Amino acid sequence: MKEISCNVIQDLLPLYVDDVVSKETEALVEEHLTHCPKCQKEVAQMKRNLSFPIEKKAPLMQGLSKKWRSKNRMIAGISVLLTSLILFGTFYFIFYFDRLIPYSDSLIKIEKQENGYLSAHYYGDNYFSISATEPMSVIVDGQEKKAVFLHYTKTFATAHAKQFFQNEGSRDEKDFIFSLDDEQEIDVVYYADFDAIKIFNQGNKWEPVLEHAELIWEK
């Protein structure tokens, strides 16, 4: 049988490597490869070229999978953080975001007790907190007077918060909660919205508060 040249075999090698040749051609190529190092090398090179993309695919997919997992973890972390912030904000608004209770003479009263003390009484259902100052000197209509400023606040769920935090046997909201010794020479008591810390930092000037204050008791 006449020996087939390498040029002919190399033309057949792509088909041989892809396994799309007839049995006779396959046998012919393999017979040539048994004694031709040049064509053997060519076949090996072709097979390496075919396997290279597959070998590269795994690290690429691993990288994409890693990035995807990292992205999912980041999204999950952000979702948990946002949910926590929303829940905290809702809880704070319901139980701790307090606002001023408007003054009403049937709701808030300053009364003088038999022992000479002044007491503040709240006659509503519940309140969240009370803010009151010590007696301080202010100028009222050109005269210096000892004044006390106070106000009550409430939250969206004041009643629930009070029931949760109060212990059995604790005072009722209508009971005495604030007293002033009459010997301190208190002349007037005002109901007003104020920020005591801010006022103190600005020189402890209370006269501007009088502009929107409600006089609720006077000697």
C-alpha positions as CSV (number, residue, x, y, z in Angstrom):
1,M,0.0,0.0,0.0
2,K,1.4,3.4,-1.0
3,E,2.4,5.6,1.9
4,I,0.1,8.6,2.2
5,S,1.9,11.9,2.6
6,C,1.8,14.0,5.7
7,N,0.1,16.8,3.8
8,V,-2.9,14.6,3.0
9,I,-3.0,13.2,6.6
10,Q,-2.9,16.8,8.1
11,D,-5.8,17.8,5.9
12,L,-7.7,14.9,7.4
13,L,-6.6,15.5,11.0
14,P,-9.2,18.1,11.9
15,L,-12.0,15.7,10.8
16,Y,-10.2,12.9,12.6
17,V,-9.9,14.8,15.8
18,D,-13.6,15.8,15.6
19,D,-14.4,12.2,15.0
20,V,-16.4,12.8,11.8
21,V,-14.5,10.5,9.5
22,S,-15.4,7.1,8.2
23,K,-14.0,3.9,9.7
24,E,-11.7,3.4,6.7
25,T,-10.3,7.0,6.9
26,E,-9.9,6.7,10.7
27,A,-7.9,3.5,10.3
28,L,-5.8,5.1,7.6
29,V,-4.9,8.1,9.8
30,E,-4.1,6.0,12.8
31,E,-1.8,3.7,10.7
32,H,0.1,6.9,9.6
33,L,0.3,8.2,13.1
34,T,2.0,5.1,14.4
35,H,5.2,6.0,12.6
36,C,5.0,9.8,12.0
37,P,6.1,11.9,15.0
38,K,5.3,15.1,13.1
39,C,1.6,14.2,12.7
40,Q,1.4,12.9,16.2
41,K,2.5,16.2,17.5
42,E,-0.1,17.9,15.2
43,V,-2.9,15.8,16.6
44,A,-1.8,16.4,20.2
45,Q,-1.8,20.2,19.5
46,M,-5.3,20.0,18.0
47,K,-6.6,18.1,21.0
48,R,-5.1,20.6,23.4
49,N,-6.7,23.5,21.5
50,L,-10.1,21.8,21.9
51,S,-9.7,21.2,25.6
52,F,-8.4,24.7,26.4
53,P,-11.8,26.6,26.5
54,I,-13.3,23.9,28.7
55,E,-10.4,24.1,31.1
56,K,-10.7,27.9,31.2
57,K,-14.5,27.8,31.7
58,A,-14.4,26.4,35.2
59,P,-12.3,29.2,36.8
60,L,-14.4,31.8,34.9
61,M,-17.7,30.3,36.2
62,Q,-16.2,30.0,39.6
63,G,-15.3,33.7,39.5
64,L,-18.8,34.6,38.3
65,S,-20.4,32.4,41.0
66,K,-18.3,34.0,43.7
67,K,-19.2,37.5,42.6
68,W,-22.8,36.5,42.5
69,R,-22.7,35.1,46.0
70,S,-21.0,38.2,47.2
71,K,-23.6,40.4,45.6
72,N,-26.4,38.4,47.1
73,R,-24.8,38.6,50.6
74,M,-24.4,42.4,50.1
75,I,-28.1,42.7,49.1
76,A,-29.2,40.6,52.0
77,G,-27.1,42.6,54.4
78,I,-28.5,45.9,53.1
79,S,-32.1,44.5,53.3
80,V,-31.5,43.4,57.0
81,L,-30.1,46.9,57.8
82,L,-32.9,48.8,56.2
83,T,-35.5,46.5,57.8
84,S,-33.9,47.1,61.2
85,L,-33.8,50.9,60.7
86,I,-37.5,50.9,59.7
87,L,-38.5,48.8,62.7
88,F,-36.4,50.9,65.0
89,G,-37.8,54.1,63.5
90,T,-41.4,52.8,63.8
91,F,-40.8,51.7,67.4
92,Y,-39.2,55.1,68.3
93,F,-42.1,57.0,66.7
94,I,-44.8,55.0,68.5
95,F,-43.2,54.9,72.0
96,Y,-40.7,57.7,72.3
97,F,-41.3,60.5,69.7
98,D,-43.1,62.9,72.1
99,R,-45.0,66.0,71.3
100,L,-46.4,68.8,73.3
101,I,-49.8,68.4,75.0
102,P,-51.8,71.6,74.3
103,Y,-52.7,73.4,77.5
104,S,-56.3,73.3,78.8
105,D,-57.4,74.6,82.2
106,S,-59.5,71.4,82.6
107,L,-56.6,69.2,81.8
108,I,-53.6,70.8,83.6
109,K,-53.9,72.7,86.9
110,I,-51.5,74.3,89.4
111,E,-53.0,74.0,92.9
112,K,-51.9,75.1,96.3
113,Q,-51.9,72.4,98.9
114,E,-52.7,72.7,102.6
115,N,-49.0,72.3,103.5
116,G,-48.2,75.4,101.5
117,Y,-46.8,73.6,98.4
118,L,-47.8,74.1,94.9
119,S,-48.6,71.0,92.9
120,A,-49.1,70.3,89.3
121,H,-51.9,67.9,88.3
122,Y,-52.6,66.3,85.0
123,Y,-56.2,65.3,84.6
124,G,-56.0,63.5,81.2
125,D,-55.7,59.8,80.6
126,N,-51.9,59.5,80.4
127,Y,-48.8,61.5,79.5
128,F,-45.3,60.6,78.5
129,S,-43.2,63.2,80.4
130,I,-43.2,66.5,82.2
131,S,-40.5,69.2,81.8
132,A,-40.3,71.9,84.5
133,T,-37.8,74.5,85.5
134,E,-36.6,75.8,88.8
135,P,-37.9,79.2,89.8
136,M,-36.0,81.9,87.9
137,S,-36.1,85.6,87.5
138,V,-37.8,87.0,84.4
139,I,-39.0,90.5,83.5
140,V,-42.8,90.5,83.1
141,D,-44.4,93.8,82.1
142,G,-41.4,95.7,83.4
143,Q,-41.3,93.9,86.7
144,E,-39.0,91.1,87.9
145,K,-40.8,88.0,88.9
146,K,-39.9,84.4,89.9
147,A,-41.3,82.2,87.2
148,V,-41.6,78.5,86.6
149,F,-42.1,77.0,83.1
150,L,-43.5,73.6,82.5
151,H,-45.2,71.4,79.9
152,Y,-46.4,67.8,79.4
153,T,-45.7,65.6,76.4
154,K,-47.3,62.5,74.9
155,T,-46.4,59.9,72.3
156,F,-48.5,57.9,69.8
157,A,-48.8,55.0,72.2
158,T,-48.4,56.7,75.6
159,A,-50.9,54.6,77.4
160,H,-49.3,51.4,76.2
161,A,-45.8,52.6,77.2
162,K,-47.0,53.6,80.6
163,Q,-48.7,50.2,81.2
164,F,-45.6,48.5,80.2
165,F,-43.1,50.4,82.3
166,Q,-45.2,51.1,85.4
167,N,-44.9,48.7,88.4
168,E,-47.8,47.5,90.4
169,G,-48.7,50.1,93.0
170,S,-47.0,53.0,91.2
171,R,-48.8,56.4,91.2
172,D,-51.8,57.1,89.0
173,E,-51.3,59.8,86.4
174,K,-53.8,62.1,88.3
175,D,-51.8,61.9,91.5
176,F,-49.4,64.6,92.7
177,I,-46.3,64.5,90.5
178,F,-44.6,67.9,90.9
179,S,-44.3,70.3,93.8
180,L,-42.7,73.6,94.6
181,D,-42.0,75.0,98.0
182,D,-44.0,78.2,98.5
183,E,-41.1,79.6,100.4
184,Q,-39.2,79.9,97.1
185,E,-41.4,82.9,96.4
186,I,-42.9,81.7,93.1
187,D,-44.9,84.5,91.5
188,V,-46.1,82.9,88.3
189,V,-46.2,79.5,86.5
190,Y,-46.3,79.4,82.7
191,Y,-47.1,76.5,80.4
192,A,-44.9,76.7,77.3
193,D,-43.0,74.6,74.8
194,F,-39.3,75.0,75.4
195,D,-35.9,73.3,75.2
196,A,-34.2,74.1,78.5
197,I,-30.7,73.0,77.3
198,K,-30.9,75.2,74.2
199,I,-32.0,78.2,76.2
200,F,-29.3,77.6,78.8
201,N,-26.6,77.5,76.0
202,Q,-28.0,80.8,74.6
203,G,-27.5,82.7,77.8
204,N,-30.4,81.4,79.9
205,K,-32.8,84.1,78.6
206,W,-36.4,83.0,79.2
207,E,-38.1,86.3,78.2
208,P,-38.5,85.1,74.5
209,V,-40.4,82.0,75.8
210,L,-43.0,84.3,77.4
211,E,-44.1,85.4,73.9
212,H,-45.8,82.0,73.4
213,A,-46.3,81.0,77.0
214,E,-49.7,80.5,78.8
215,L,-50.0,81.9,82.3
216,I,-51.6,79.1,84.3
217,W,-51.0,80.4,87.9
218,E,-50.2,83.6,89.6
219,K,-49.7,84.6,93.2
